[in-house]
């Protein structure tokens, strides 16, 4: 999948932590996400590089002109079934939306999940994030009736799963 001109998706670097935390919180606030029981409350928001610096986990950022506009990651689903990963913290600032970056990021995340040996990918989201849900559905995610694993995101009432 080709990226729009001048955009770049790359693995997170330690130097990205501070800027990425600002970007992620800005998007979460824009979306009206509760500060408790969602990614907003995750302690790793300030140390994203370290949070994904382990086996079978990876986080990517999207940038343009050296400025971060969002990112997404893959990691084992916390307390989930064997072989299930989670698509995590996929958020983009408004300037990066509607340009195919979400689809490009999804492809990278799902291809990596397969390369890590996962056979299913889980995600949680908010009801008002309808554009994101359309992207997830386009990639084969189906709605679930209840959550999987133990992400700590008790305020996220939309759960989806995809066979890889």
N, C-alpha and C positions, 0 to 999 in steps of 0.2 A: 504494500500500500504506500503510495507516494504522499509525502507530507506537503502541505502548502508551502510555497517559497518562503524562505527565511526562518521557518520554524524548525526546531530541533528537539528530538526526544533522546534523552541519555540517562544512564544510571545516576542515581543520586550521589553526591559527594558530601563529605563532612562540612565543607564550606557553605553548603546550601541550607543547613539547618535553620538558621535565624530567618532568612528570607522566606523559606518554605512555610515555616510556622505562621508567619504573618499572612501569607497568601491563603493557606488552608482555613485559618480562623476567619478571614475576611469573607471567603465564600460561604462558610457555614453560617455566619451572621446574616449575610445577604439572603440566604435561603430560609432564614427563620428557624434554624435548627435549635432545639433546646440545648442549653449548656450542660445539662446533666443527662446521662444515659445515651450519649451519642459520641461521635468521634471528637467533638469539641472538648470533652472531658478527658480524653486519652492522655496520659502523662507523656507518652512518646512524641507528642506533637512538636516538642522543642528539641527532640533528638532523633529525628527521623532516620538519619544515616545509621546511627547505632541500632535503632529498632529493627532495621532490615539487614543488619550485618551478621547474618547467620545462615546456615545451610538451608537450602530450598526456600529462600525468601529473597525478594528483590523489589526495589522501588525505583521508579523512573520519574524524571521531571520533564516538563515541556518548557522550553525557553525560546526567546526571540531577542536577538541583540543583547544577550547576556542577562536578560531579565527573566525571572521565573514567573510562569503563569498558571502552574498547577502540576498535578502529578497523579500517579496511581501505583499500587503495589500488589504483590502476591505473596502470601505466606500461608503456612498450615493453619487450618481453622482451629482456634483455641478450643480444646476439649471436644473436638468434633470427631466424626468417624475417620478411620484410617483411609488415606487416599483423597481426602477432601481439603482443598485449599480455599482461601477466601480472597476475593477481589477487595482491596482495602484502599480507603482514602482517595478515591478517584474524584477529584474536584478541579475545576478550571475557572479562572477569572472570566468575566464576561467577554473580554477582548479575544479570548481564545476559543470561544464557543461558536458553533455553526460553521466550522471550517474543516471538519473531518478529523480533527485531532483526537476526539473521543474514540472514534473508530480505529484510528491508528494505534492509540494507546491500548485499546481492548485487544487488538490483534497481538501486540507485543506481550501483554500480560498473559493471554490465554496460550500462546505458543510457548512461553516460558514455563507456564504451569505444566503443560504436557511434557516438556523437556525435563522437568523436575520429577516426573512420574505420577503426578496427581491424575485422578480419573474423574473428578467432579470439582466444579467451582461454585462456591456459595457467595452471596452478597446480601447486604442489608441496606435499605435506603428509606427515604421519607416519601409519603404520598404525594407531596407537592413537587417532587423532582421528576416530573413526567417526561421531560426530554431525555433524561438519563435512563429512565425505564424503557423508553422506545429504543434507545441504543442497546440496552441489555437484551431486549426481546429480539432485536435484529440479529444478535449473536447467538440466539438459541436459549437464553435464560427463560425459565418457566417459574411462575409464582408458586410459592409454598403456603400451606395453611398455618405453619408454626415455625419458629426459629430453630436453627441448628447450632450446636456447639455452645460456647459461653463467651460471647464477645464483650459483654458488659454494656452493650448498647440497647438497654431496655426501652428506650424511647423511639427506636426505629421499628415501625410496625409493618414494613414491607420486606419480605424475604423471597429470594430467588435462587434457583439452582440450575446449573448446566452440566450435562454430561460432556466430558472432554474426549 
